[in-house]
Amino acid sequence: MLRALSQLGVQRAALEDPGYGDLAVSDSARAARAVGIDVVPVPVDEFGLNVTALEASGVRAVVVTPAHQSPTGVVLAAKRRHALLEWAARNDGFVIEDDYDSEFRYDREPVGVLQGLAPDRVFTIGTVSKSLAPAVRLGWVLVPPALADAVAAEKRVSDRGSSGLDQLAVAALLESGRYDRHLRRMRAVYARRRGVLIDSLARHAPGVRLTGLAAGFHAVAHLPESADERAVVAAARQRSVGLYGMGPERSTTVAAPPQLVLGFGNVGERAVESGIAAVADLLR
Amino acid sequence: MLRALSQLGVQRAALEDPGYGDLAVSDSARAARAVGIDVVPVPVDEFGLNVTALEASGVRAVVVTPAHQSPTGVVLAAKRRHALLEWAARNDGFVIEDDYDSEFRYDREPVGVLQGLAPDRVFTIGTVSKSLAPAVRLGWVLVPPALADAVAAEKRVSDRGSSGLDQLAVAALLESGRYDRHLRRMRAVYARRRGVLIDSLARHAPGVRLTGLAAGFHAVAHLPESADERAVVAAARQRSVGLYGMGPERSTTVAAPPQLVLGFGNVGERAVESGIAAVADLLR
């Protein structure tokens, strides 16, 4: 996909910030530079990617996570979606839509993909890494029809294809309806953990605002401005509570507010509760 | 691996001829050019890669199939092996040893890998594509120690790793000894098919010389000089006998002798017999 874009003359692409951390060392940025595409960060706010900043950056491609921005958890607002597609049309631009966490949405029906609105300008990528397991190493790309052959050739030269056994196993899961059943079951499991996270934080640290809860398995806790994000993360780890600061996800860390990324995907309800209690204790 | 070589300043690499067909379109050549390495063909004769021609080509890397050259079936001669490693030492060169078909050797013990003789200059690549199935998509690389980190990073940026499930399954096969048992059983199966191929050809077309039989699942039949390789292949296909000419594997086809590549890996003994009878009929 990246090579196909490079062959179309795309020389610079934008990545969401926060999103990929330090672009000097991030794998995604390396993958882009490996095919001669330089990357620049474009800020994300409470409505998702800042399309005005994207326009100003002068790039011709952008990677976005509209369903549940990684890692802020923001959903790309309807206005921004339209602005993004207008940007693409005006600039001969391309959108790589990472359809991240769209399977696990709690407040309403899944948001539609951008790809349906502009199939010639949008690549939509998906994966079973979240819904089944990262070890499966399977994903898919919806490609603008004119670029499908180029992307297929790129995949063939890159690795000659993914595991046939795993593809057949996932196909059998899909065809049998068991994949859908699995998603429904897991959505309920994650929804309960999410509920425990919300309740625990409200009880133990009522002053801490929580955002990014519409989908996925993580939320963002907004710490008091005086808090030291790195110190809180380090102290929590010492108490065996594994959480992440937003800092490492940022490309631009100047004047960044202290925030925690709280994951509940692989943590049981009791562990969520006791983890939050420990963090609240640290914030006192 | 290719990117790591490119980062070391390798700008041109040699591929065996015959071996990869038309380098303008072959996947291997495309993969090299994708990281900025140009490829040139170097001829193979009855002793394997012509190291004098390699030296003259001025490249700094070469891909070889020493155990059973693909597709001539020639084994790289001991003298050539030493010459190849001397070439590498003299030219700050690197050898990519595709340890192709080494598991299935019929006349004597498997030939040792080049890598053991010059671990700082040789990458040895292997795969379960032949021993289990291509659909498994698993292989390995023995990397010169100084380049191991760079190759691991290259793999990570390329695909973030191969299927964990398949890796665990193959690891279980290896640890249990069942992989070795499978190789031994299949070696006997292929040896019988190979025997049928040799006997059938001797009986039906005694004038046709067969080479490349020391290992693997294919042999090369040397047709009379007057034979039209492409016409024989086309006529055989019309009779539902699937075989290949050497022509499409060659980079340089000027004055190439007519040869057939006869595979017996996925063909039963009776089909080998009747296929050879049909081809012999065509040659009359």
Chai-1 contact restraints between the chains, C-beta under 6 A:
chainA,res_idxA,chainB,res_idxB,connection_type,confidence,min_distance_angstrom,max_distance_angstrom,comment,restraint_id
A,D27,B,V157,contact,1.0,0.0,6.0,A-B,restraint_1
A,R30,B,V157,contact,1.0,0.0,6.0,A-B,restraint_2
A,A31,B,V157,contact,1.0,0.0,6.0,A-B,restraint_3
A,A135,B,G164,contact,1.0,0.0,6.0,A-B,restraint_4
A,A135,B,L165,contact,1.0,0.0,6.0,A-B,restraint_5
A,R137,B,S163,contact,1.0,0.0,6.0,A-B,restraint_6
A,V157,B,D27,contact,1.0,0.0,6.0,A-B,restraint_7
A,V157,B,R30,contact,1.0,0.0,6.0,A-B,restraint_8
A,V157,B,A31,contact,1.0,0.0,6.0,A-B,restraint_9
A,D159,B,D159,contact,1.0,0.0,6.0,A-B,restraint_10
A,S163,B,R137,contact,1.0,0.0,6.0,A-B,restraint_11
A,S163,B,S163,contact,1.0,0.0,6.0,A-B,restraint_12
A,S163,B,D166,contact,1.0,0.0,6.0,A-B,restraint_13
A,G164,B,A135,contact,1.0,0.0,6.0,A-B,restraint_14
A,L165,B,A135,contact,1.0,0.0,6.0,A-B,restraint_15
A,D166,B,S163,contact,1.0,0.0,6.0,A-B,restraint_16
